[in-house]
Amino acid sequence: MAVTFCFVSKLYFYQPTGTYYNYAGGVIKAAKETLDIELENVSTVGSLANAKAIVSGECDMGIVQADLYIQSSADFQTTPESKLFAANKGSVAALYPELVHILVNKDSGISSIADLAGKKVNMGENDSGTFLTANKILNVYNQLASTPEYFYEAPAESVTKVVDGTFDATFYVAGTPISALTNLPNDANVTLIPATIPGFNIDYMVSYIPATTYSWLYSDITNNIAVWALLTIGQSIDRTKLGPFLDTLYANKDAYADQYHAKWALLDKASGIANIKATPMNGWNNEVAHYFAEVPPPVVEPQLYFCSASPQGTYTKVVKDLIPVVESTLGISLTEKHTVGSLENMTKSYNGECAMYLVQSDVGGYLRSIEQNHNNITEMLIYHYEDAIMSLYSKDVHLVVNTGSGIESFLDLAGKKINLGEKLSGTIASAITMLLANGLLLKDIVPSYDSPVAALPKVISGEYDAMFVSSKAPVSYLVDADCPTETNVPGCIVGDPTTLPIKLLPIQTSSFIPKTTLSANHYPWQEVDILNSPQTITSVAFSANLFFDSNRVADFINAVYQLKVGDNTLSPTWDETTLEHDIISFKRRPIHLTWPAAQYFADKME
């Protein structure tokens, strides 16, 4: 047997009595047949331990909860190891959903997550998936009035303590039905409360727990979140061989269900596609995405272009400054290519039309919004190819509204004429992401697709009700806006921008998106500061078919840090491009980085 590894291959799962461990048998069998690997089944306390072992190289495969990928403040997710786990992009199959159970004592007075404040709450063992999910629900997605008294015991062991009132509640994340809960008597003094998340999230899918699941449960638990168990691989696995491996899993799932664990019956390709569409940032690598789309990854020699955006924009200045750095550190000579913006840059990179490009961080929101009603994911493949090297600077997302439009909050955009920016631009990516974060879809508005420069006079005249702009403040054309001379706008005086009938409106969005204060001083027509205004981060990225080793990538990053605003550079943004800024960005969104870049920043975190 030809094994290309220099260590004993291992498969890390949950405790020997748990689903993960028993499920492993089918994976071990398929890996031996198709990947030529002898895997050893090693027990752990759960998802976090599995993720750590994959990053350290102690294991080659493991099952983890999908919510490990979206970074938060919960313990492990603040470490360099957690960032490398996300950047590894190791997800290869969605196995089965794990329902988030919040079991409470009926006498505790708990009927919602808010009621957990000040109560005795078991979070699950440290390094378990239950522990991570509980932390996210209580400390990221919800804000409790007071801190609970936390305990960290195995959920199966804590169930009896909830029954007898020692604990008020315990979290328990697992596929249903959970045997420890099934074994409770009909008159057990417990119930479940909904595990809910207010507003937008990119971690979880919404499901429900039928009352028939447990004899002591008397009503359905609706709007309850579920997290999928994902099969994840490390860097040691040859990703070009994943197709036959996955084919074997799907072809033999029924046999595996009989031989290893009944959960194998839930495995199907449709679930994989649904997961990629719903949670594209949960570690899905390019090879696997193409497998599910049933198209081969493009293997093209990238043309020697550096894709930017419009000739007048900041992207062009940044690219012109970077081209000499690319030549001196990476040894390739590139020519700038103008595009509409971020989304077109990714399209051209995928097709081999540019070797490097600039892209903004919120393309994930756009990615989640496209093709949601289609069975395939072909268009989404283009936007799986973001191999960022480093962050450069932040841009501000503006929502400019006509003061006579009746729009006073973001939700008032429903039914209005809204300009989203040019198709394939960065502005449209930001616009759609902000709409999605607030529960609005394209069908809920009347969209237009002008460039922001072309749309601004139409917002001023009232032809459009509002427009999005994604650009670093102050934006020159917003600063220079004036009343039209060819159209009569009541009360608008040419030469006096304070009379313009426009204003900025706040945008509510996810806690994961960076924010700043948009000062009223940026624009003469704006009267108040916009607090917690969302930002998007501009990064420089490689084509997926352009490869450099870690030393070359480090040389490039270090050279970029030497660029400063001055006579020798064109972009006004270079003073913002610092190691400190990049580490913050890396902590927030490591999955966007190419592996050598992720290793560079993980080392700098330590």
N, C-alpha and C positions, 0 to 999 in steps of 0.2 A: 504494500500500500504506500503510495507516494504522498506523504504529508509535508506541506511546505512550512510547518511551524517549528519553532525552536523550543517549544515548551509543551507541557501536557495540556491538551485541549480539554476545556471544561465547559459545562453547561450549568449555569447558576439559576436555581429556582427557589421556591419557598420551602418551608419546613416539610419534613417527610410525610406529614399527614395532610398537607395542603394541596389545593388544586394545581398550583404551579408545578410542584414536584412530581405529582402523578401524571400530569399532562406531558411532562418532558419525554416520556418514552417514545412517542411518535416523532418528535423532533430529532431525537438521537438516532432513530432508525433511518429517517430520511437523509440526515446529514452523512451517515455512513455510506449510503447508497449513491448519493449524488455529489457530495463535496469531498468524499474520501477522508473523512475525519472521524476518529474515535472520540466521542464525547463522554465525559464523566459527569454524572448527575450529582451536584453538590448543593446541599441545603443551606439556606440563609434565612434571615428574618423577613425578607421581602424585597420590594422594588428598589428602595434606595441602596440597599446592600448590593443588589445585582448591578445597578448602574455603576457603583464605585468599582466593582470587580471588573466590569467591562472596560472602564477607563484605565485602570491599572494594568490591564493585560492578564489578570488572573483567570479570566474566563473569556470565551469566544462568543457565547450566546447566552441570552437570558430573557425572561419575561419581565416586563416593567409596565407600570401604569403610564398611560399617555400624558398625564399631567406633569410628568417630570420635565417635559421639554420647555414649557413656557415658564420663564424664570420669574421667581418672586423672592420674598425675603425669608422664606422658610429654611432655616438651618442649612442643609446640604446645598441648597440652591444659591448660597452666597459663596461657595468655595470654587477654586479653580477646577476641581474635578467635575463639578456640575456643569461648568461651562464647556469643558471638553466633551462631556457626555452628549450635550446638545449638538455641538459642532460635528461630532462623529456621524450624525445623520444615519443611524443604524436601524431604523424601523423597517421591517420587511413584511410583516403580516399583522392584520387586526384579528385577534383570536376570538375573543368573546367580550361582552360588556360586563363590567363589574358595577353593581348598583351601590350607591352611597347610602348606607343605613345609619340613621341616627336613632338609636334605641333609648327611650326615656322611661323612667318610673312614672306611673300615672299620678302619684301623689306629689311629684316634684313641681307642679305648676308650669311645666314647659310645654308649650304648644307651637312654638316657632323657634328659629335660630336665635332671634333676639332675646328670647327667654333664657338662653344659656348663660347670659351675663351673671357672674357671681356664683354660678352653680359648680358642683363637683363633676368634671367632665373628663372622661378617659379618651385620650387622643390616639391610642395604639402605641406599639413599641417604637422606640427610636430606630431609624433606618427602615421602617416598614412603609408600604404605600399608604396604608390607612393614616399614619402619622402625617405624611406630606399633604394628603387631601384635606384632612381636618385642619391643618395649619392654614392652608389656602382659603378654605371656606370661612374660617373665623377671623383671619388676620389680613387677608387681601381683598376678598370679595365682599365681606361684611365687616362693619365696624360696630362692635358691641359697646354698650353703655359702661360696662365694667368688665374687668378680666375674670374669667372663670378660674376656679382652682383646678389646675391640670394634673392628670395622672397619665402614666405611660406604661400601661400593661397590655398584654396581648388581648385583643378583643374577645376571643373565645373564652378567656378566663374572666373577663370583666362582666360578662353577661349576667352571671349569678349575683354580682355586686349591684348591678342595676335593679335586678329583681328584688333584692332584699333592702334596697335603699341606701347602701353604702356609697354608691355612686348615683348621681342624678341622671347621668347619660353616658353613653359610649358611642363613638364612631366605629363603624365596621364596614369596610369596603371589600366586597366579594361578589362573585356571581351568585344569583339566587337559584334555589333556596339555600340559605346558610344553615348547615346542620345544627350548629349551636343554638340557632333561633327556632328551627323546626322542632327541636326536642323539648321546647318549653311547653308546659301544660296549657290547656285552653283558657284557664282562669289566671294565668300569670299576670301580675300587676304591672304590665309594661305595654307600651305602644310605640309606633314610629311617628316621627314628625318629618315633614318634607325637607330634604336637603336642597335648598334653593339658592340661586345666585341672582341678585338684582341686576337687570340690564344685560349688557353685552359681555360675552366671554369667549375665549378661543381655546379653552382647556377641555370643556365638557360637552356632552350631548345630553339632551333632556329625555327622560324616560319616565316610567312609573312602576310602582310595586302593587300588583293587584292584592286585594284583601284576601283572596284565596291562597296566597303564598304561604301564610302562617295562620294556624288555627286561632291564635289570640288576637289577630288583626281584624278589625271590624269594618274598615273602610279603605278604599284605594288610596295610596299615597301618590298624588299626581304632581306634575311639574318637579319631579325629583331627578337630580343629575346622575349621570352614569359616566364612568371613565373606562375606556377600553384597555384591555390587556394586550400589549403589543409584543411580538417576538422581535428581539433586537440583537444585532450582531456587532462585533468589535472590528477594529481595523485589520485584524489578521485574516478575516474571511474574504476570499476572492469574490468581489461583487459581480464579476462577469459571469459567474456560475450560478447565480441566484435563480435564474429561470427554471432549470431542471429541478432544483431543490423545492421551489414553490409548487411546481407542477405535481411533484410527488406528494407534498402535503395535501393538496386539494384532491388528488385522485384517490388517496387512501384515508380520507378523514373518517369515513364510516367504520372502516376496519380499526382505526386508531380509537374511535369512540368505544368500540366493544372491548378492545384490548387494554386501553390505558385510562381514559377518562371520558365520561359522557359529554363534556364540554366540546370535544372535537366535532360533534355533530353541528355546532354553530358556525364552524369555519366555512366561509365562502368568499368568492372574489368580490361579490357585490358589497360586502362589508368593508373590504379593503378600499374599494373605490369610494364608498360613502365616507370613510374616514379621511381619505386624502382630500376630498372636496370640503368636508366640514372642518377639519383641523390640519391644514396643509403644513403648518409649522411644527407638527409633532414628529419630526425626525425622519420624514420620508425621503429616501435618497433617490437620485435620478434614475438609477437602473430599475428600481422597484416601480417607480411611477410609470416608466415606459413599459414595464412588464404588464401592468394592469391596463394600460392604454392599448396594448397589443401592437406597438410600433417600436422599431429598434431605435436606440439612442443615436443621434447624428454623430458621425465621426468625420469631421471636416477640418481641414487645415484653416485656421482663422486668418482672414485677410488682415493686413497690417494697418488697421485703422483704430483710432481711439474715438469712440462715439461720445458726443457731448450733448448739445441741445441747440437752441437757436443761436445765430451768430452774435446777437446782442446781449446774451445772458451771461450769468456768472459761471455756468458750466463751461462755456467756451474759454473763459479766462483761466479757469482751473486746469482744463486739459492742456492749454498752451503752456502753462507753467510746469505741468507734470511730464510732458513729452521728453524734455532733456533728462529728467530724472530716470525715466524708464530706460532710456538708451544707456545711461552711465551705469546703472545697477543691474538691469535685466538683460542688456545686450541686444535689444531689438529697437528698430527705428520705426516709429508709428507716425501716421498722418491723421490729423483731426477729421472727423466726419460729423457734419451737422445733422441733427434729428429733431423730432418733436419733443423728445424728453425721455424720461426713465423707462417707460414701458416699451417704447420703440427701441431703446438701447438694448433691452433684454431680448427683444425679438431678433434684432440683428446679431446679437451675440450667439443666440441659439442656432441661427442659420449660418454662422461662420462669417458674417459680414464685418465684424469688428473683433479685435483681439482683447481690447480693454474698453471699459465704459464706466460712466457714472450712473448711479441709481439711488433712489431714495428708499428709506426703510419701510414705508407703509404700503409697499406693493403687496404685502401679505393680505391686507384687507381687500384689495382688488382681486387677488387670487381667490379668496374665499367666495367672492360674489359672482364670479363668472361660471357659467355652465352648471349652475346648481340644479337646473331642471333637465339636465342631459345625463344619459347613462355613461358617457365616456368622459375622459379627462384630457383629451388631446390638446386643447388650448392651454390648459393649466401647465402642461409640460414645459412650455417656454419659460414660465416664471418659477420653475423649480431650479433653474440654472443660475441662481445668483450666488456666485463664489466671490464674496467681498473680501478685500484685503484689509481695509481699515476705514474708519469713519473720518470724514473731513470737516464737516461743519453742519450746523442745524439750519433748517428752513422753517418759516412760520406759516401755519395754515390760517388764512384769513377767510372770513365769511362776510362779504360786503353786501348790504341790503339797501334797497330803496326805502327811504323813511316813510313813504306813502303806501308801501306794499301791505301793511298790516302784519308784518313779520316782527314779532317781539321775542320769540324763542325759537330754538332750533326746530322743534316739532311743528311750528307754524309754516315750515317749508312745504308741508304736504299740500299738493294741489297747485303749487306756485310754479312760475317759470324760472328755472334755475340754470345758470350756465355752469357746466362742470369742467370746462377746459377742453382743449383739443383731445381727440381720441389718441391713445398711446402716449399721452403726456404724463408728467408727474402730477400735475394738478388734478387730472381726472382720477388718478389713483388715490390721492388724498381725499377728494370729494366723496368718492364711493365708500372709502373706509369710514369717513365721518358719518355718512348716511347709515351705513350698516351698524355702526356703534350706537346709533340712536333709534334703531328699529325701523328705518325707512329704506325702501327699495326704489329702484328706478321707476317702477310703475306707479309709485306714490307721488311723483312730481312730474312736471313738464320739462324735460331736460333739453338743453341746447349744448353745442360743442364748439363754440368759438374760442379763439385764443383769449386769454384774459384782457389783453390790450384792446382787442376788437369788441369784447363784451362790455367793457367799462362804460362807454357812452350810452349803451343800451340800458344799463342799470340806472344811470343818471336820468335818462329820458323817461324811464318807467316801462320801456318795452320788455325788459327783463325785471323780475322782482329781486333777484339776488345773483351773486356769482361767488365762486371759490377762487382763491389764489394761493398757490403754494410757492413761496419765495421768501428769501431772507428780508426781514424788515430793517429799515424802511424800503418799500418797493417803489422804484423811481416813478413809474407811471401812476401810482396811487398818490404819491407826493405831489406830482405835477398836474393832477386832475383839475379840470376847469369846466365851467358851464359852457354848453354848446352855443355856437353863434348861429347855426342854421336851424335849430329847433328851439321853440319857446318852452322853457321849463319854468313854471310859475315860481317866483321868489328867488330864482337862481341868477346871480349877477356875475357877468363875465369879469374875470380878474379878482374876484373875491371868493376863494375856495371855501370859506366858512359858510357860504350860502348853499353849497352843494347838498342835494337831497339824498345823501348816502351816509351810512354809519357801519361800524363793525359790530358784529353780534357774537356773544360767547358761544363756544362749542363744547358741549358735554361729551366726554369720551372716557375710554378705559383707563384704569389706574396704571396700566403698563406703558402707556404712551407718554413720552416726555412732555413737559409743559413749561411755560414761561409766562411773563406778563407782557402783553402787547401795549406799549405806552401810547397814550393819547398824543404825546408830543411828536410821534412819527408822522402824523398826518394832520394838516390844518383843519380838516372838516370833522375830525373825531373829537368828541368831548370828554369821554371817560376811558380810563385804562380797562383793558380786557384781561382779567385775572385767569390763571390756569388755562392759558391758550395753548392748544396742542402744537407740537413741533414734529417735524420729520427730519431724519438724519441722512445727509448725503454721504455715500460711500463710493470708493473706487473698487472695481471688480475686474476679475479675469474672465475670459472665455473659458468654458468648461473643458475645452480641448487645448488649453495653454497650460503647460506644467513647468513649475520651478521648484527647486528644493527649498528646504527651510532656510538655508543660509542666504540664498538669493532674495527670498521674500523679506527676511529680516533686514538685509541691506537696503532694499527699496523703502521699507517703512521708516528706517532710521534716516534715510536721505530726505524723505518728505518732511520729517520733523525739522529739518534744517531750513526749510522755506519760511521766509518771513515777509510780511507786508512791507513793501518798499519799492525802490526804483527798479529792482531787478525782477519783480514779479508783477503780474497783472491783476490777480484776484485779491479782493480786500478781505478774504476769509482766513488767510494762513495763520494768523495769530491765534485762531480758534482751534487749529489742528495741533493738539498736544497729546502726549502719552496719557496724561491724567484724563482728558476728555475721552480718549479712545477706550481706556479701561472701564469707564462708566458705561460707555456704549456697549462694550463687550459683555459686561455683566448683565445688561438688559436684553441683548439679543444675540447670543453667541451662535445660534443656528445659522445665521446669515454668512458666517465666515468660512473661507476655505481652511482646510485642516492645518497647513503650515502657519497661517496667520493666527488661528486659534491657539496653537501651541506657543507662539510668540507672546501673546497677551496673557495666557495662563501663567507663563513663567514670570511675567512682570507683576502679576497679582501677588505672587508669593513673597 
